[in-house]
Amino acid sequence: MECLPCIFPIRCYSRELSDSREGLLGVLAGDPRPRYQEDPQRVYGLSFAGRNVKFTVDGDRLTVIAVE
């Protein structure tokens, strides 16, 4: 399995995720999108450590846009 490079802007970091950051990056690098999705404009959501992580994927780059 090929890993996606993840862009995780500092504005999206939270204290609640600091202990599980490496785990989150590992999950995101595995490309958690449904296999049939290829829309670079689509915002995806992932529940992790009690938070909703929102991200986009454009080509081979995943960008976290929010952690709620």
N, C-alpha and C positions, 0 to 999 in steps of 0.2 A: 504494500500500500504506500502510495506517495503522500508525503506530508505537505500541506499548504503552509506557506509562510503567513504568519499572523501579525497584523498591525493592531496594536492595542494602545491607543492614545492615553496619555497620562490622565486626561480629564475623565476617563472611564474607570480608573482604578478606584477601589473602595477598600476601606479597612476590613470590612467583612470578608472580602475575597483574598486578602493578602496571604493568609495561610494556605489557600488552595489555588493560588495563581498558576503554579506549574501544572497542576492537574487540569485546570481549565484550558491552558494553552495546549496541552496534549490532546484534549477532546476536540478543540477547535482545529488543530493541525490535521486531524483525521477527517475533516470535511463532513460535519454532521448533517448536511443537506440531504433531502431525498435525491436519489440518483437521477431522477427524471428532471430535476430543476437545473436550468442553466441561465436564468435571467439575472443579469448583473444589477438591475434596478431593484430587485426584490429584497425586502428586509426580512431576515429569518430570525427566529427566536429560539432560545435554548434555556431550559431551566437548569441552573447549576448552583449548588450550595444555598438554596433558598432565594436565589436572585434570578431575574430574567435578563439574559445576555442577548442583545440584539446585534446582528452583524450582516454584512453583505459579502458577496464573493464576486469578484470581477477577474475572469481568467483564472490565474493560479494564485491570486492574492485574496486573503480573507481580512476584512477590516471590521473590528468591533466598533459599533457606533454608540452604544449605550449599555449601561448596566443599571437595572432598576431594582 
